Amino acid sequence: MEKNTVYKLPILSLLREAAGLIKSKILKLFLVGTPFLVVCIAAGFWMRPTFTGDPSAIEDFSFGMFFIVWLAMMSTMIIAIIGCHRTFLLQGPDAPKTPIIRWGWREMRFIGKWILIGLCAMALAMPFMFLIMPFIVKSGQELMENQHLFLIGTNLAYLPIYYVIARLMLVLPATAIDERWSLTDAWRISSGNGWRVMIVVGIVPMIVNLILCLLPALDSILYYVFHMALWLIVAVYGIALLSLSYKYLSENNQHLLTISNEKFGAQASDENFHFETNGPELRD
């Protein structure tokens, strides 16, 4: 590929490859997601009385207990997401091993990038809300009477924000495999592929998630397990799409980045890995 040529993401082949990648890595994905699955199942059964509408059940739960459950779910979810990214991106016999249960600087950096993306989303959403608020107020009665229409309309209204966030999210798989990317790097690497990244990373998972949200809510353990399984499949598929988007763009559009070697070297000495031309490798 010529130096100034911008690689274009192949959307359809990417969608197929993500499904095949999940199928080939299903056992490893299950292992890295085990802590999150255990916490979700335990939390679901523990907090199930609060969703039955029994006032006495709600009184039995304190804010501290809810916070502990939330913290456990968020922590294990971060571990699972990073594990999925590393499973998709670090392959081969020489690939670094990823412990199932771990917490270190990699996870802290991942949370930091996630928070930055969330702040960007809030900064973009607030002025945008002022623009669409008159329409929401004017159509409020009709929208409130049809929650499905409201959900679909809201997602469509936020498409410009999804465009920005989808491009910034490319920093997450980079961080998961210990690449020192910034949000600026994610934006640069996706230059010329903005709408493709939005479709692959944002629109496809959004459509499937909308379908799940439109499913009826039933007070059944089997239905809870079924709904949770569907949600996890969608989540893993979205992670696979994000990982593959990062992989192909970083491999083919490297010339769009202006990351200096000093940026990596300044921070590599305090970690248990070093960088080579083919990516991060763990030291013995």
C-alpha positions, 0 to 999 in steps of 0.5 A: 500500500502506498504511503499516502493511501488510506485503507478502507475498512471492508464492512461486510467481510469484517462482520463475517470475520468477527462471527468466525473469530468468536466461534474459533475462540469461544472457549477462551472467551468463556474463560476470560469472561467467567468472573463477570458471568459469576458476578452477574448470575450471583447479583441477578439472584441476589437482587431479584426480589427488588424487581418483583415490586415488593416494597419490603424486599427493597428495604432490605438492601442498603446503598452500600450493598448496591455499591459493592455489587455495582463495583464488582460488576464493573470491575469484572466487566472491565477484566472481561472486556480487556480479556476479549480484546487480547484474545482477539488481537494477541494470537499465536504461540508467542502471544502474551498470556492473559490471567483470568483474574488480574488488576493492574495498570493496564486495567487502570489505563483502560478505565481512564480511557473509558472515562475520557470517552464518556466525558467526550460523549457528555460534552457532545450530548449536552448541547445536542440535547438543547437542540432536540429538546424543543422537538422532544417537548413538542412530541412528548405526549406521543413519544411517551405513549410509545416507548419503542418509538422514543427509544428508536428516535433517541438513538437516531437523533444521537447518530452524529455523536455515535460517529465521534464516539465510535472513532474514539473507541479505537483507543480501547483495544489499543490500551488492552494490548498495552499500546500507548494510544491517545484519543487523538491517535484513535481519531487520526487512525480512523481518518477516511473511515469515519462512517465505516467505523461508525457502522461497524462499531456503533450502528450494528451493535446499536441495532441489535441492542435495540432489538433486545431492549424491545423484548418484553420484560418477564419475571422468569429466571429462565427468561432472565438467563436467556436475555442475559445470554443474548446480551452477552453475545451481542456485547462480545460481537461488538468487542470483536468488531472493535478489535478487528477495526483497530487491527486492520486500521493500525496495520494498514494506516500506520502512516496516519499516526505521528507517535514518536518512539520516545513516547513508548520508551519513556513509559516502557521501562516500568512495565513487564513488557517491551515493544517490538515492530510486531507489537507488545511482548512480555518479558521472561 
